[in-house]
Amino acid sequence: MKFIKPKGSTADLREIEYISALHQTGPALRKDGSIRAEDISLFLMSRYGIVASREEVSGTISKGFGGGGISESDGDTMDLTEIVAMLLIPSLVSAQRANGDKKITRSDDYDVHGPVGRQDNNFIDDFDVNSGNSSDTQDADELIMVQKTATPTAPSQKTAIEDDRNLFQYVLQMILTDAIHTSAESPSPPLTVDLVRSIFLFYGEKEVASDYDLLQRMVDLALQSGQHLNADVFAHCCTSDVDLYNVEWEERLTSTYVDVFETFRSTKKIDKGLSTRRSVEDVEIQPEPQDREGEKGEMVNEVLKKNTFPAIDYAVDTFRSKTYVILVWFTWVLCYVNFIGVRGGTNPEVADLQCGKYEITTAKGFWCGVGQGVINWLKVMFKLVVLGSIFVFGASIGHSTNPRNPLLVVMSMGFVALYTFVPLTHEFKVLPSEDGSNYELSTYKSPDELTIFLVSAQFSVGVMLLLFCLQNILDRSIPVKFLEKNRGLQQVLASGSLFMERNMKQAATFKVNRMIRNALAIHDAAAQEKAALGKESSYGRALLTYSKIADATEEIGGYWWMWNGLRTGQLFEEEGIWLSNRVMQGNLGQLFLCLVLIPIIIMMSEAVNDFYKLMNALFEFPLPAMWRIYVPLSFAFLFAEINSLGLVSVYIPSTIRTTLKFRYGSIGSLHDDEFQKMRTQMEQASFIFGSMFWGCFLSNVLVLFVTFSIVSVFCLPSFLPNLLKLVSSLIASPRFSHRQSLGLGTTIFIKQLFLMLLEAWNLGISVLFVVIRMVTLLITAFIYVARVDIPFLSDSADEVGGMIIDKWPFVFRKDLLQHEAHRHPYLERIGVMYMMKLRYGDRFGSEAGTSWRLLFVYALFPWLRKYRIRGEDSLMAEVKSTGEVVQSTKNILSCLSPKVENKEVESLKEEIERLKSEVDHLTSCLAEAKTEGNF
């Protein structure tokens, strides 16, 4: 279960590439990682049911967060740097707001690392808080940042970034040092268009630097906070246009859709067929904790939603409770096995073609048999599809995360009772045969142990389903204010999916903070190696340092590590693992098969005992001892139980392992051609539940048969003596061979003669080794027939003639990727930004604010620049714009204090002159050597 993954920022970059591959919806992956308007439009519809056309997305989301004059001429595409800038919004907003809420104190009681096990949620220890940021900062060991209202164990501390003010100052200092060559002691430069242009030119953004209107808007945004570009002004520039985002949403037990759209509730209904959004003036405002949403009458945008039937959406898992859906499908399986299909019987007279009147050897007899077989399978399909769909759909009514009428839940209770308690309490037979011996459907219950076990399981599951329905009704009937006052009751009645969504929100914050910490660690390491790297800019030093650690890897995971992460919730709250409902359904089915083996072995033991009694009564010849049957039977069921328990316990860790390997880049995504194969035919994911259930069933049958056969052979009276003789002969031969090969003084002729004799002997006995290999492969295949989560065949053995033999692991990964494309923590956060932009329009996310955040990304994550999409004229901006940078730098430096001298620039000029003189000297020496003929 362990695997190798990249370390630090390399793993973060692989995950950014991964979400780009998930977000794209075109027929082929765009290797540049870009996201287009149609991708966003389809994502909003699939994930939230929001209708937004490509043109509307291009005019709002793409324009505000990417394109629209910032970097792409079409205004329709966002690159990965803009995606990262969008991901940083909640963390930056949290950092900005925390500046006013924090105070500096001296305390020996407060643990700077936070709660135990959460040290890596803070990056205060990952970089020097006094690295030239401010002259009035105190010793880092004496500074402890304390939330004004939170306690060390409060939930908000778990996801808060420590030392937020220094983060803005740290990044800004890198920008100013690199772009205009100021030092930490220099005063803040005045805010001018030349300053902003110089910064963009340094980062190669010539297209943005030539957009005077955008630069002026950026300056105007900054001037709202101050006249000089300092840390506070920079923080304002990065967050003022997205201040409507509420950081408290991350701790609320609500869905992301409710977070965005519950603040304003329109009193008007939207007519179907109208525009997807319309301005609403008459609104009712629900008070927010910080009252940031404006006054009554403030303009908001309404969105049009389509009913995507979330209660049965198994690609996004938008139903209310995973456990309820699992039990619904499990109930249908039990109902089918007990009364409809397997044990419910079938009436051969229904749709009978009367094939008995034809000879099977004739053409009519053959085709009649084929037709009868097709009809029989159509009957099975009718039972499964029609009866199963009616039950699953009916039992799921009213069980979505959106508030609905409680009467719908009462209807679902009726379907549960119809398929569980009615067949258990009333005996009826449907479509009987003429003689009354067969029925197409029967609720007759035989008194054997297996029937008692199955009926008891169906009754228990039905009771649990009704309890979930009652919980749903209470949750939607009790007033929200009462539930808010009684947190314990709210936790009991809350939707299970809401807990998972809250985990996704917290995981997104954790992962973004970790990405920031990893980037700061690289900059810190680069600063320590400044002299060795030979680069004066932090941008260049960071790139070199990143290239050094790009190939660094580490081993993580493990069977117990994953189960412990599930137990503590770490994998949910930090990694944002979302387990597919299909996998969990299959896992429960495997556990059920494990329990079914208990009544089956009891029935088998009784059958063996009855058989011996019958044989002794009918015949007088002696039968084998009963232990020779019971021992193989016991071993067979023991190994079958071990096989079932192994499957039950390994599937979820294996799913988590595969998910993490995709996220960390251990399995390729954006740049892997194999990933493209898993983006098509996503409907194949519906095979997962049945494959896991019946795969486990078949695996148990095969293990039972093989184990019983092998142990039975060992229990034969004459087998053990002959086996001992054969083993002793085989053991003796290798020992003799080993002694001779190591013997001293033996001639080469004797050795070669011995090897020839041994080869002749092995020609006869090697058949045993071939049989052993065949049995080993078969036994392994019997076990792995139920492991659809991992490939069984190697890459070289899995493809014959261009056809993939074992495609089920690909199907399993398709289901995993389908959920990741909707539920990855980063995509959950990006979805919130999309909805906020649609909701608030120009009041959330502006081109000027996005441009400031892009500068933040350029400075902190320089390795992301390879994914920056620019116009053709900007590709050589680093080379062509040197003169413009120098000229703008002179304009800015002239505004600074005359006491400030750029020593770094002067030293660089001196170094350049010295190198030029050395080159001239070496050139002259080389010319003299050629003239004298010494070269």
Secondary structure, DSSP 8 states (H G I E B T S, - for coil): -EEEEE-HHHHHHHHHHHHHHHH--SSS--TT--EEHHHHHHHHHHHH-EE--HHHHIIIIIHHHS-TTSS-TTS-EE-HHHHHHHHTHHHHHHHHHHHHHEEEE--SSS-TT-STT-GGG--TTTS-TTSSS-TT---GGG-EEEESS--TTSHHHHH--SSHHHHHHHHHHHHHHHHH---TTS---B--HHHHHHHHHHTT-HHHHT-HHHHHHHHHHHHTT-SB--HHHHHHHHHGGGTT--GGGGGSSS-HHHHHHSSEEESS---TTS-S--EE-SEEE---TT--S--TT--EE--EE----GGG-TTTT-BS-HHHHHHHHHHHHHHIIIIISTTT---TTTT---GGGS-TTSHHHHHHHHHHHHHHHHHHHHIIIIIHHHHHHHHHTT-BSS---HHHHHHHHHHHHHHHHHHHH---EEEE-TTSS-EEEE-----SHHHHHHHHHHHHHHHHHHHHHHHHHHHHHS-HHHHHH-HHHHHHHS-HHHHHHHHHHHHHHHHHHHHHHHHHHHHHHHHHTHHHHT-SSHHHHHHHHHHHHTT-EEEEE-HHHHHHHHHHTHHHHTS-----HHHHHHHHHHHHHHHHHHHHHHHHHHHHHHHHHHHHHH--S----THHHHHHHHHHHHHHHHHHHHHHHHHHHHHHHHHHHHHHTSS--TT-HHHHHTTS-GGGGGHHHHHHHHHHHHHHHHHHHHHHHHHHHHTSTTHHHHHHHHHHHHHHHHHHHHHHHH-SS--HHHHHHHHHHHHHHHHHHHHHHHHHHHHHHHHHHHHHTT-TTS--S-TTTSEETTEES--HHHHHHHHHHHHHHHH-HHHHHHHHHHHHHHHHGGGS--HHHHHHHHHHHHHH-GGGGGG----GGGTTHHHHTHHHHHHHHHHHHTTS-TT---HHHHHHHHHHHHHHHHHHHHHHHHHHHHHHT--
